[in-house]
Amino acid sequence: MGMLTDVVFAPAVGPLKGVLWLARLIADQAERTLYDEGVIRAALLDLEQQLDAGTIDEAAYEAQETVLLARLKIARERMRSGL
């Protein structure tokens, strides 16, 4: 019976499964980029350059640095756990 329902509902469910697959693929890629140590290090360097150039103040620097360092910590934990 399962195969029959798959065939009957394929026109309606098929596109939905495709959209869900694509959403998972995009989410996985976004997560890999979010926790890419190289990307985070580059963002930290850029942030320091902005502070040195005077385009951001110390408070903004510290707030953004805190976020980036938290991401870096998670990235390293994920690397150790094999994710």
C-alpha positions as CSV (number, residue, x, y, z in Angstrom):
1,M,0.0,0.0,0.0
2,G,2.9,2.3,0.7
3,M,4.1,2.2,-2.9
4,L,0.6,2.9,-4.2
5,T,0.2,6.0,-2.0
6,D,3.7,7.2,-3.1
7,V,2.6,7.0,-6.8
8,V,-0.7,8.6,-6.2
9,F,0.6,11.5,-4.1
10,A,3.9,11.9,-6.1
11,P,2.7,15.0,-8.0
12,A,1.9,16.8,-4.8
13,V,4.6,15.5,-2.5
14,G,7.5,15.3,-5.0
15,P,8.0,19.0,-5.4
16,L,7.7,19.4,-1.6
17,K,10.4,16.8,-1.0
18,G,12.6,18.6,-3.6
19,V,12.2,21.9,-1.8
20,L,13.0,20.3,1.6
21,W,16.1,18.7,0.1
22,L,17.2,22.1,-1.3
23,A,16.5,23.8,2.0
24,R,18.6,21.2,3.9
25,L,21.4,21.6,1.4
26,I,21.4,25.4,1.7
27,A,21.3,25.2,5.5
28,D,24.2,22.8,5.6
29,Q,26.3,25.1,3.4
30,A,25.4,28.1,5.5
31,E,26.4,26.3,8.6
32,R,29.7,25.2,7.1
33,T,30.4,28.8,6.2
34,L,29.3,30.2,9.5
35,Y,31.7,27.9,11.4
36,D,34.6,28.0,8.9
37,E,37.7,28.9,10.9
38,G,39.3,30.7,8.0
39,V,36.3,32.8,7.4
40,I,36.1,33.7,11.1
41,R,39.8,34.6,11.3
42,A,39.4,36.8,8.2
43,A,36.5,38.5,9.9
44,L,38.5,39.1,13.1
45,L,41.4,40.6,11.0
46,D,39.0,42.8,9.1
47,L,37.4,43.9,12.4
48,E,40.8,44.8,13.9
49,Q,41.7,46.8,10.7
50,Q,38.4,48.7,11.0
51,L,39.3,49.6,14.6
52,D,42.8,50.7,13.6
53,A,41.3,52.8,10.8
54,G,38.8,54.4,13.2
55,T,35.8,53.3,11.2
56,I,34.4,51.6,14.3
57,D,34.7,52.4,18.0
58,E,36.0,50.3,20.8
59,A,32.5,49.2,22.0
60,A,31.4,48.0,18.5
61,Y,34.7,46.2,18.1
62,E,34.3,44.4,21.4
63,A,30.7,43.4,20.7
64,Q,31.6,42.0,17.3
65,E,34.8,40.4,18.5
66,T,32.8,38.6,21.2
67,V,30.4,37.1,18.6
68,L,33.3,36.1,16.3
69,L,35.2,34.5,19.2
70,A,32.1,32.5,20.2
71,R,31.8,31.3,16.7
72,L,35.5,30.3,16.6
73,K,35.1,28.4,19.8
74,I,32.1,26.5,18.4
75,A,34.0,25.9,15.1
76,R,36.9,24.3,17.1
77,E,34.6,22.2,19.2
78,R,32.9,21.0,16.0
79,M,36.2,20.2,14.5
80,R,37.3,18.1,17.5
81,S,34.0,16.2,17.5
82,G,34.3,15.5,13.8
83,L,31.2,17.5,12.5
